[in-house]
Amino acid sequence: MRSRNGAAGAPAAGAGGPAGTGTGVRAGARARGRDAAGAGAPAAPPGGRATGRPGAGPSRERGAEAAPAPPRRGRASLHPGAWWLWSLGLGTAATRTTNPLLLALLIAAAGYVVATHRSASPWSRSYAAFAKLAVAVLLVRLAFTVALGSPVPGTHVLLTLPEIPLPHWAQGIRLGGRVTAEALLFAGYNGLKLATLLICVGAANALASPARLLKSLPGALYEVGVAVVVALTFAPHLIADVQRLRAARRLRGRPDRGVRGLLQVGLPVLEGALERSVALAAAMDARGYGRTAQVPARVRRTTTALTLGGLLGVCAGTYGLLTAEGGTYGVPVLCAGAAAALAGLRLGGRRSPRTRYRPDPWGVRAWLVAGSGAGVAALLTLAAVRDPDALHPGVVPLVAPTLPLWPAAAVLLALLPAFVVPKPVEEPS
């Protein structure tokens, strides 16, 4: 048996060892492996090792075929809270004016930032849906004005609809009648303000990751934050499901528009929402959601007192700022209430021990983004006090709205994130 094994292994072994030994068999196997590995690569220089230069050996080729290193997340990521503070500042500014030119500037600024800085994630596609909802709200507002009338008096009659008489208990409401340009213009101004608010909220949904926003909340607000994040992600997931199902129906040659298409798409969307809810419940239970740590009773009572007292102080201080009589105590009470509420939230975080993996830093760019939104809100609030006629153009008599210069320059401050925040780095496909 040994002579046969040695004879079989001798040709492969060559000069690697004497025939009939196990060393010759192993050396022959190694020689065949080297021949197979080096068949497609140049040989090393005689009498020396591979140099490591391109083409000098297979080790360099294996390094060249390796996947490129993923981009650093910190360079292009921004704290999600900064995007929400920026959009809330723009929304606050929109409530301070009914000037359609300023509102159009706010919409354009929000749209430009979204177009340049949103990612390819499914939740970032919700901005178009919020824009369509804003247009629908504006059209519905105008339609109600045409059908139900408006208390705004006017002399420029556009058309007269047949008026339906109503019983005496429905006085103050009319169906049909005269439709004036003043009433339509007043309804359009207010509808555009509401549409701008919706677009600002849509911008925050398209720019800020809901999961990262939840991770940034303090421990005391974790349960509430989960509910809010689930509610905020409902619309993006619903839109993504509808787009996916409509694309699938188009590929199959089936109608995806009209009442029939809507009914046939609605059932799979509802089924997907239920499956997602069950999966979310299982994931939350597996991660210990709702389980709290043992906290002494004294700390719990102190937390409750600080939180409730702080919220009451915030309400009382806000009421004092809104009334003429409370101008002296409004600011101190508001500040004291806010400090007490923050202390209560800090203590309440002990009941929910959590760790954060790679927390989002709040850096200089986050301060600039949040500050630009707050600056727009503050400047337009100041402009509404100093020059209310410019920010609220009249409709009786009819006058064309004008663009006030320094409020328009304040709105342009909302474009600051487009220049200070790097564009998101797309993952290589």
N, C-alpha and C positions, 0 to 999 in steps of 0.2 A: 504493500500500500504506500509506503513512504517513497519507493522508487517511482511509482506512477505519479504521485503528487509532485515529486521533484521534477520529473520530466515535463509535466504539464506546466509547472511554474518556471522552468528554466528559460524558455525563450523569452518570456515576458520580463524576467528579472535581468537578463543580460549579464552585465558585469556587476550587478548589485549584490550577488552572494552566491555561494555554491549551490548546485542543484541538490534537491532533497531536503532543504531546510525551510522552516516557516518564515525565516527572514527574507528569503528570496521571493516567496509568494507575496509578502507584504510590500517589498520593494517594487515588485512588478506592478502591483495595484497602484502604488504611489506614482510610478512612472507613467502609467496610462492616464492617471488623473492630471498629471502635469502636461502631458501631450494634449489632452482634450481641452484644458484650460488655456494653454498657450497657442492653440491653433489659430485664433483670430487676433493675436496681439504680437507685436514685435518682440524679439528676444532681448534679454538684458545684455548689456555689454559684457564681452568675455572677461572673465577674471574680476568681475566687480558686481555690485548690487545695482538694482534699478535706480535710476536717477530721480524718478518722480516727476519728470517733465511731461508735458502732453505727449501722448503716444509712447511713453516709456514703459508702460505696464498696465495691467488691468485694474490695479488699485486706484489709479487716477480716473479711469473711466467710471468706476463705481461711484466715486465721489461726485463726478460731473452729472451722473444720472439721478442723484439724490434730489428730493423735493426742496425747493427754495424755502428759506426760513420765513415763517409767517410774519407779517408786519407787526410792529409794536402797537399794542392797543392804546397805550396812553397818549400817543402822539395825536391821533385824530379823534379821540373820544372826549366828550364833554359831559359834565355832570348833568343828568336828566332834569334835576331840579332847576338848573339854570335856564333850560329851554322853557319850562313851565312858568317860571317867574317872568321871563321875557314875553311870552304870549299873554299872560295875565295882565302885564303892564300895557300891552297893546289893546287888550280888551277894555281895560279901565279907561284908556284914552278914547276909545270909541264911544263910551257912554257919556263923555263930556261934550260931544258935538253932534249936530245933525247936518253939518255942512257936507254935501255929497263929494266935494273935491277933496276935503281932508280924509273922509272915509275911503275914497278911492285910493288915496295915497297909502293909507294903512293896509288896505287889501293888497296893493302892489308890493309893498315892502315885505309883508308876510309871505306872499307867493314867491318872491325872488329868493328869499332865504331858504324856503322849502325846496325850491327847484335846484338850488346849488348844494344843499347839505343833507338831503334825506338819503337814506341808504336803500338797499334793495330788499330789505326785510318785508314780510307780508303786512306788518302793522303800519309801515310807512306809506302804503298805498291808500290810506283812508282820507288823504287830503282832498282828492277829487270828489269823493262822496260827500264830504262836508261842504265843498263848494256847490255841488248840485243841491244839497239841502238848503243852503243859503239862498240860492236862486228860487227854489220852490217857496221858501218862506216869504220872500219879497213878492212873488206873484200872488200868493194867497192873500197877503195883506192888501194888495191892490184890488183883488177880486172881491174881498169883503167890503171894501169901500164902495165899489161900484154897486154891489148888490144891496147892501144894508145902509148906505149913505154915510155921511160924516157930519159931526157937529160944526165943522169949520165952515163959516159962511163964504160964499163966493159969488162972483158976478159973471165969470167966464164959463158959460154952460157949454160943455162938449157934446152931450147927448142927453136925451130924456127917455127913460125906460118906463114901461107901463107900471104904475104903482098899484100894489095889492093892498086893499084895505084890511086892517087888523082890528081885533076887538079892543075895547077900552082898556082892558088890563095890560095890554101890550103897548101902551103909549110910550113914546120915546124911541120906538123901533119902527123902522119903515122898510119895506121891500120895494125896490125900484125908485123911480122918481128922477130928479135931476142929478146929473153927474157933472161936477164943476172941476175946472183945472186946479183950483186952489186945494180942493179936497184930495185929489189924486196926488198932488205934489207933497202935501203934508203926510199922506200915507206912505209915499215913496221914501221920504226922508227917514221916517221912523222904521220902515221895513229894512232900509239899507243899513241902519245902525244895528239892528238885530242880526242881519246877515253878516256884518263885519265881525260881530262877537262870535258867531259860529265858525267863521273862517279862522279866527285867532285860535279857537280851541282845536280846530282841525290841524293847524300848524303845529301845536304842541304834541298832538297825537302822532303826527308824521315824523317828528324830529326826536322825540324822547322815547327811549326803550322802556316799556312798562315794567319789565322784569328788573332792570337796573334801578328804576325809580322805587320799586318796592324794597329793594335791598338797601336803599339809602335812608329809609324811614327809621325813626327811633323805635326802640323795642316796645314802648308803651302803645304806639300806634300801629303795631304790626298787624293785628287782627283786622282793624279798620282799614289799613292799607291794602290788605289782600282783597277785601270786598270791593274797594274802590278800583284797584287795578283790574280785577276780573270784570267789573262793569265797564271800564274804559277800553278793555281789549275786546269787548263783545262786538262792537261795530267793525273794527278791522278784520276780525276772524270771519264775521258774517259776510263782509264784502269779498274776502278772498275765496270763501266757499262758493258764493254766487258766481264769481268770475270763472272759477275752475269748472263748475257744472255747466255754465253756458258754453264754455269752450268745448267741453266734451260733447254736448248736444250738437254743436255746429259741425264737429268732426264726423258725427254719425248722420249728418244730414237731417236733423230734426229741428223744428222751430224753437228758437230761444227767446222770442219776443212775444208780446201780446199777453192776453189773459191765460191762454192755454199754456204757453211756455212758462209763465210765472207759477201756475199751479203745479206743473210737473217739476219745477226746480225747487219749490218750497218744501216738499216732503223730504228730499235728501238733505237739504240744509238743516231742517229740524232734526233729522236723525243724526247728522254730524254734531249738532250742538249738544244733544243728549249724550252721545258717546264722549264728547270732550268733557262734559260735566262729570260723568262717572270716572273718567281717567284722572281729572283734576282732584276729585274727592279721594281717590285711592292714593294719589301722590301726596296730598296733604296729610292723610292719615299715616302714611309711611314715614313722613318727615317729622312726625310728632307735633302737628299743628294743634293749637289749643291747649297744650300741656304747659303748665306754669310751674315755676320754682316756689319753694317754701319761703315766704317772707314773713317776718314778725308782724303781729297785729298792730303794733304801734306805728310801724312804717306804712302799713296799708291805710290806717286812719289819717296819717299825715299827708299821704299822697292824695287821698280823696278830698281833704279839706283844701289843700293847695290848688288842686285842679278846679274844683267847683268855685272856690273863692276867686281864683284867677279869671275864670270865664265870666263870672258875674262882674268883676272889675272891668274886663274888656267891654262888656255890654254897656255898663254905666258910663265908662269913659267915651265910648262911641256916641252914646246918646247926648252926652255933654258937649261933644264937638259939633253935633248937628243942631243944637239949640243955641239960641242967643244967651240964655241965662246960665248955661253951663260952660261958658268959655274959660272961667277961672279954674275949675276943678277937672275939666275934661282930660287934658293932657296928663296931669299927674296920676289920675285914677287909671287911665288907659295904660300907662307905663308900668304902674304897680301891678295891675292885673295881668299884663303880659309876662312880667317877671315871675309872678306866682304860678301861672299856668306852665311856664317852661320848667320851673323847679319841680312841679308835680309830675310832668312828663318824664323828667330825668329820674325821679324816684320810682315812677311806675315802670320804667324799663327794667328794673331788677326782677320783676315777675316773669319776664320773657327772656331768658338767657339765650342769646344767639351769637354765632360767630359769622364774620363776613369774609368771604374769600375774594381777594383782590378788590377792596373797596374803591369806589370812584373818588378820586381826589377833587377837592374844590380849589381850583387854582386861579390864576390871574384871568384866564379866559372866561371862566365861569362868572367871576365878578364883573367883567366887562359886559357879558351878555345880559346878566340879570340887571346890571346898572343901566344899560341902554333902554330896556323895557320900563324900568322904574322912572328913568328920566323923561321918556315920552309921556308917561301918565302924569307926572308932576307938572311938566311944562304945559300940557293941554289943560290941566285943571286950573293952573294959574291964568292961562289965556281965557278960559271960560268965565273967570271972575272979573278980569280986567276989560275984556272986550266981548261981551256976550253976543252982541249983534253979529259979529263976524263968524262966530262958531255956531250960531243958531239963526240962519237966514230966515226972514219972514216970508209968509206965503200970502198974506192979506195986507197990502196989495201985492200982486205978483212982482217979484224982483229976482233978477238973476243972481245966483250965489257967486261971491268973489273968493279968491284964494288969499287968505291972510299970509303974509310972508314969514314972520317968525314962527307961527304955529306950524306952517308947512316945513320949515327948516327943522323944527323939533321932531316932526314925524320922520324925517329922513334919518334921524339918529337911530331908528329901528333897523337900519341896514348895517349897523356896525358888526353884528355876528357874521355877515357874509364875508368880511375882510379879516377878522381876527381869529376865526375858528377854521382850522384846516378842513378840507373836504374829506369825507369818509373814504377810507381805503377799502376797495372791494377785494373780497377774498378771491384768490386765483381758482379758476374752474378746473 
